[in-house]
Amino acid sequence: MVGKACEGDWEYRTDRAPVPVKITVKKFIGDDWMIACMVPKGNMMHCMVREAEGTLKQIKYNTTDKELPVEIMEVEGLMADFFEGGITDIKREGESLRITSGGKEMVFTLDK
């Protein structure tokens, strides 16, 4: 479950893009958390999730709408689909962060 150790900057590297996907996880007021995601030169995506009874519920998802360079279109589409699915869990595992959304999981590494 999401906790203080999940806060920070993380990245996801793939051969599908020349640059890593960057995310930031931040605790907000009360039981709310913000997850912001961006592929450099792409759109900013952000989600708000709320902890309730031991689970996470996504309460908001927004994205900017700018034209993308062709080299990041595939990975940005992948990330948008992932976050639109609705985040249900975030767990830190050492230097990794496992996020579950829409029944799928992605693993991000600590951005050093």
C-alpha positions in Angstrom: 0.0 0.0 0.0 1.1 3.5 -0.7 3.1 5.1 2.1 5.7 7.8 2.8 8.5 5.7 1.2 6.6 5.9 -2.1 7.1 9.6 -2.4 9.6 10.9 -4.8 10.8 10.8 -8.4 10.8 7.6 -10.4 11.4 6.6 -14.0 10.5 3.9 -16.5 12.9 3.0 -19.3 11.9 1.2 -22.5 13.3 0.7 -26.0 10.0 2.2 -27.2 11.3 5.7 -26.5 14.6 7.5 -26.6 14.0 9.0 -23.2 12.7 7.6 -19.9 9.2 8.2 -18.6 9.3 10.3 -15.4 6.8 10.2 -12.6 6.5 12.0 -9.3 4.5 10.6 -6.3 3.5 13.1 -3.7 1.3 12.9 -0.6 -1.3 15.7 -0.4 -3.7 16.7 2.3 -5.3 13.9 4.3 -5.5 10.6 2.4 -4.9 12.1 -1.1 -1.9 11.4 -3.3 -0.8 12.9 -6.6 1.0 11.0 -9.3 2.4 13.1 -12.1 3.8 11.5 -15.3 5.6 12.9 -18.3 7.5 11.7 -21.2 10.0 14.5 -22.0 8.8 16.6 -24.9 5.3 15.1 -24.3 2.1 15.7 -22.4 1.9 16.0 -18.6 -0.5 13.5 -17.1 -1.6 13.6 -13.5 -3.8 11.5 -11.3 -5.2 12.1 -7.8 -5.9 9.0 -5.7 -7.4 8.6 -2.3 -6.7 6.0 0.4 -9.9 4.6 1.8 -10.3 1.4 3.9 -6.9 0.0 2.9 -7.4 0.6 -0.9 -6.7 3.3 -3.4 -9.4 4.9 -5.5 -8.5 7.2 -8.4 -10.6 10.4 -8.1 -9.1 12.4 -10.9 -7.1 12.1 -14.2 -6.0 15.0 -16.4 -3.6 15.3 -19.3 -2.4 18.2 -21.4 -3.1 18.0 -25.1 -0.1 19.0 -27.1 1.2 17.6 -30.4 3.8 14.8 -29.8 7.0 14.0 -31.5 6.7 10.7 -33.4 9.5 9.0 -31.4 7.5 9.2 -28.1 3.9 8.6 -29.4 3.9 4.9 -28.6 5.2 5.1 -25.0 3.0 8.1 -24.2 -0.1 6.2 -25.5 0.9 3.3 -23.3 1.2 5.5 -20.2 -2.0 7.3 -20.9 -3.9 4.0 -21.2 -2.3 2.8 -18.0 -3.2 5.8 -15.9 -6.7 6.1 -17.4 -7.3 2.5 -16.1 -7.5 3.9 -12.5 -4.7 3.4 -10.0 -5.6 0.9 -7.3 -2.2 0.2 -5.6 1.3 1.7 -5.2 4.0 -0.3 -3.4 7.7 0.5 -2.9 10.0 -2.5 -3.2 13.5 -1.4 -2.5 14.7 0.8 -5.4 11.5 0.0 -7.3 7.9 1.3 -7.3 5.1 -1.0 -8.4 1.9 0.7 -9.6 -1.3 -1.2 -10.4 -3.8 0.4 -12.6 -6.7 -1.1 -14.6 -5.6 -4.6 -13.5 -2.1 -4.1 -15.0 1.2 -3.5 -13.2 4.2 -1.3 -14.1 7.5 -1.1 -12.3 9.4 2.2 -12.0 12.9 2.6 -10.7 14.2 5.4 -8.4 15.2 8.4 -10.4 18.7 9.2 -9.1 
